[in-house]
Amino acid sequence: MLSHSFSPSPAIELLSRKDVLAVIPLVKNCEPFEAGLIPAGIEEANAQEINEVWTVTEEVSRGKTGECNWSKTSELMCLAIWLSKNDCTTIEAATKNAYAAMLSVLMEAGYPHPFRFWNYLPGINAGQGDEELYKKFCTGRLQAFEHLGYTPDTFPSASALGHHTEGAVFYVFASATKPVHFNNQNQVNAYEYPRQYGISSPSFARATALTLQQSPYLFISGTASIIGHKTVEAGNLERQLHVTMTNIEHLLEHANPDNRTLSTFKVYVRHPHHVQRTKDWLEQRYPGVDAVYTLADICRSDLLVEIECFCR
């Protein structure tokens, strides 16, 4: 029912198709958008015109509720919201309000189970200590979850990255069917991180399994070189890649009830001069996995790369 691919076709052309749930242009723009089109500020690493595309086997309908743009089928909804540059100056409150709006729309529309979030923020590492933008975002997100009754066992898989332009975009996939969320035994649960990582721990699961129209899928959150709760192999790209993929392989073995296999990678690389090395490393070890490489800041300043996965 659900497929993920990367296409050089124009975004508007892709969006005109009845089977397209969402198009994410990998360009340096983070701006207001129409339903189904989500320019999020995360750019393709070599400035190629590439679009990330999610397609389904049902016909998609689109619309807008309040500030939330949506695309949906009978079982699945994609919902997206944009924050302005001014909104991002009070990112904690703006995140809480945006998440509350998104989650409320999902519940009212009959898709009460968010299972995969993407969060793209400007200057994610800006600010010192508890004033870091990412930490404030985490507090706003948690406040919204708690206000609406979400508990840690229902936190969905997620990615949170920084881009190099203005504004922020949050988007989510949600279902009418209840998913199953998993954590990594080799990592502290993100929502149980110690105080050094901020007032509020990150509210997400390491992976989520879900069946749509009798087809099972596995979504692996943005994953990096973290063991326990600590960054490891700081400054060493290849070693960080090794630890990252070890974490992903652990999830494939222990958090994969339907034995899904890797289908796509979305790879976030902090430094442009690391892109080719990252690509060479992954292609040598995972030649059958379709991948896109982007430039993005990772949520911790000592992390060089992050990888998320779709498995089917």
KATA-V192897 format. One record per residue. N is the residue number from 1. RES is the residue in three letters. OMEGA is omega in degrees with one decimal (NA if undefined). Layout:
# KATA-V192897
n/res/omega
N/RES/OMEGA
N/RES/OMEGA
This chain:
# KATA-V192897
n/res/omega
1/MET/-173.9
2/LEU/178.7
3/SER/-178.2
4/HIS/-178.1
5/SER/179.5
6/PHE/-170.4
7/SER/173.9
8/PRO/-179.9
9/SER/179.5
10/PRO/-176.2
11/ALA/-178.5
12/ILE/177.1
13/GLU/178.4
14/LEU/-176.5
15/LEU/-179.7
16/SER/-179.3
17/ARG/-177.0
18/LYS/-175.5
19/ASP/-177.2
20/VAL/177.8
21/LEU/-177.0
22/ALA/173.6
23/VAL/178.3
24/ILE/177.9
25/PRO/-178.6
26/LEU/-175.9
27/VAL/-177.5
28/LYS/174.6
29/ASN/172.1
30/CYS/-166.9
31/GLU/177.2
32/PRO/-171.6
33/PHE/175.3
34/GLU/-177.8
35/ALA/178.7
36/GLY/-179.4
37/LEU/-170.6
38/ILE/173.7
39/PRO/-166.2
40/ALA/175.9
41/GLY/178.5
42/ILE/-171.3
43/GLU/174.5
44/GLU/-165.9
45/ALA/-178.9
46/ASN/177.8
47/ALA/173.7
48/GLN/178.5
49/GLU/-177.9
50/ILE/175.2
51/ASN/170.5
52/GLU/-172.7
53/VAL/172.5
54/TRP/-179.3
55/THR/-178.5
56/VAL/179.8
57/THR/175.2
58/GLU/173.5
59/GLU/-175.8
60/VAL/169.1
61/SER/-175.0
62/ARG/178.1
63/GLY/-179.7
64/LYS/176.1
65/THR/-174.5
66/GLY/178.4
67/GLU/-174.4
68/CYS/171.3
69/ASN/-178.2
70/TRP/169.0
71/SER/-176.2
72/LYS/167.8
73/THR/-179.3
74/SER/-175.8
75/GLU/-165.9
76/LEU/175.8
77/MET/169.9
78/CYS/-176.8
79/LEU/-177.2
80/ALA/178.9
81/ILE/-178.2
82/TRP/173.8
83/LEU/-180.0
84/SER/174.5
85/LYS/179.8
86/ASN/176.9
87/ASP/-174.5
88/CYS/175.5
89/THR/173.9
90/THR/-168.2
91/ILE/-179.1
92/GLU/-179.6
93/ALA/-179.5
94/ALA/177.9
95/THR/179.1
96/LYS/-178.1
97/ASN/-179.3
98/ALA/178.9
99/TYR/179.3
100/ALA/178.7
101/ALA/-178.6
102/MET/-176.9
103/LEU/178.1
104/SER/177.6
105/VAL/179.4
106/LEU/-179.3
107/MET/-177.7
108/GLU/-178.3
109/ALA/178.5
110/GLY/175.9
111/TYR/-168.4
112/PRO/-174.2
113/HIS/173.2
114/PRO/-177.4
115/PHE/178.7
116/ARG/179.0
117/PHE/168.1
118/TRP/-177.5
119/ASN/-177.5
120/TYR/-167.9
121/LEU/175.9
122/PRO/175.2
123/GLY/-171.6
124/ILE/-179.3
125/ASN/-177.9
126/ALA/179.3
127/GLY/-177.2
128/GLN/175.0
129/GLY/-178.9
130/ASP/179.8
131/GLU/178.1
132/GLU/-175.7
133/LEU/-179.4
134/TYR/-178.9
135/LYS/176.2
136/LYS/174.9
137/PHE/-178.9
138/CYS/178.8
139/THR/178.8
140/GLY/178.7
141/ARG/-178.7
142/LEU/179.0
143/GLN/179.0
144/ALA/177.9
145/PHE/-177.3
146/GLU/-179.3
147/HIS/-177.9
148/LEU/171.5
149/GLY/176.1
150/TYR/178.5
151/THR/-175.9
152/PRO/-179.1
153/ASP/177.6
154/THR/177.6
155/PHE/-176.9
156/PRO/170.2
157/SER/-175.5
158/ALA/169.7
159/SER/175.3
160/ALA/-175.4
161/LEU/177.5
162/GLY/175.6
163/HIS/-172.0
164/HIS/176.8
165/THR/-173.9
166/GLU/179.9
167/GLY/179.0
168/ALA/176.3
169/VAL/170.0
170/PHE/171.0
171/TYR/-170.5
172/VAL/166.2
173/PHE/179.1
174/ALA/-173.6
175/SER/170.2
176/ALA/-179.4
177/THR/-178.9
178/LYS/177.9
179/PRO/174.7
180/VAL/-177.7
181/HIS/-176.0
182/PHE/172.2
183/ASN/-175.9
184/ASN/-177.5
185/GLN/179.3
186/ASN/178.5
187/GLN/170.1
188/VAL/175.6
189/ASN/-176.1
190/ALA/-177.6
191/TYR/175.7
192/GLU/176.8
193/TYR/177.3
194/PRO/-172.0
195/ARG/-176.6
196/GLN/-178.1
197/TYR/175.3
198/GLY/179.6
199/ILE/-179.5
200/SER/177.9
201/SER/176.7
202/PRO/-173.2
203/SER/178.3
204/PHE/174.8
205/ALA/179.7
206/ARG/179.7
207/ALA/179.2
208/THR/175.3
209/ALA/-176.1
210/LEU/175.0
211/THR/177.0
212/LEU/-178.2
213/GLN/176.7
214/GLN/176.8
215/SER/-178.9
216/PRO/179.2
217/TYR/172.8
218/LEU/177.3
219/PHE/179.4
220/ILE/-177.7
221/SER/171.1
222/GLY/-170.8
223/THR/-175.9
224/ALA/-173.3
225/SER/-179.8
226/ILE/172.5
227/ILE/-169.7
228/GLY/172.3
229/HIS/-172.9
230/LYS/168.9
231/THR/176.5
232/VAL/178.9
233/GLU/178.3
234/ALA/177.2
235/GLY/-176.6
236/ASN/-174.5
237/LEU/-176.6
238/GLU/178.6
239/ARG/176.4
240/GLN/175.2
241/LEU/179.9
242/HIS/-179.6
243/VAL/178.9
244/THR/-178.4
245/MET/172.9
246/THR/176.1
247/ASN/179.0
248/ILE/177.8
249/GLU/177.0
250/HIS/178.2
251/LEU/177.8
252/LEU/-179.3
253/GLU/-169.8
254/HIS/-177.6
255/ALA/-170.7
256/ASN/-171.1
257/PRO/-177.5
258/ASP/176.6
259/ASN/176.6
260/ARG/-179.7
261/THR/-179.0
262/LEU/177.7
263/SER/-179.4
264/THR/169.1
265/PHE/161.5
266/LYS/-169.8
267/VAL/178.5
268/TYR/-176.8
269/VAL/-176.2
270/ARG/-172.4
271/HIS/-179.4
272/PRO/-177.1
273/HIS/176.1
274/HIS/-172.5
275/VAL/-176.0
276/GLN/177.3
277/ARG/178.0
278/THR/-180.0
279/LYS/179.6
280/ASP/-177.7
281/TRP/-177.0
282/LEU/-179.0
283/GLU/178.2
284/GLN/-174.6
285/ARG/-177.4
286/TYR/-174.2
287/PRO/-176.9
288/GLY/-177.4
289/VAL/177.7
290/ASP/-173.6
291/ALA/170.1
292/VAL/-176.2
293/TYR/-176.2
294/THR/172.8
295/LEU/-178.5
296/ALA/172.8
297/ASP/-179.3
298/ILE/-171.8
299/CYS/172.7
300/ARG/-173.7
301/SER/179.3
302/ASP/176.1
303/LEU/-175.5
304/LEU/-173.6
305/VAL/174.2
306/GLU/-176.7
307/ILE/171.6
308/GLU/-171.8
309/CYS/167.9
310/PHE/-174.7
311/CYS/-178.8
312/ARG/NA
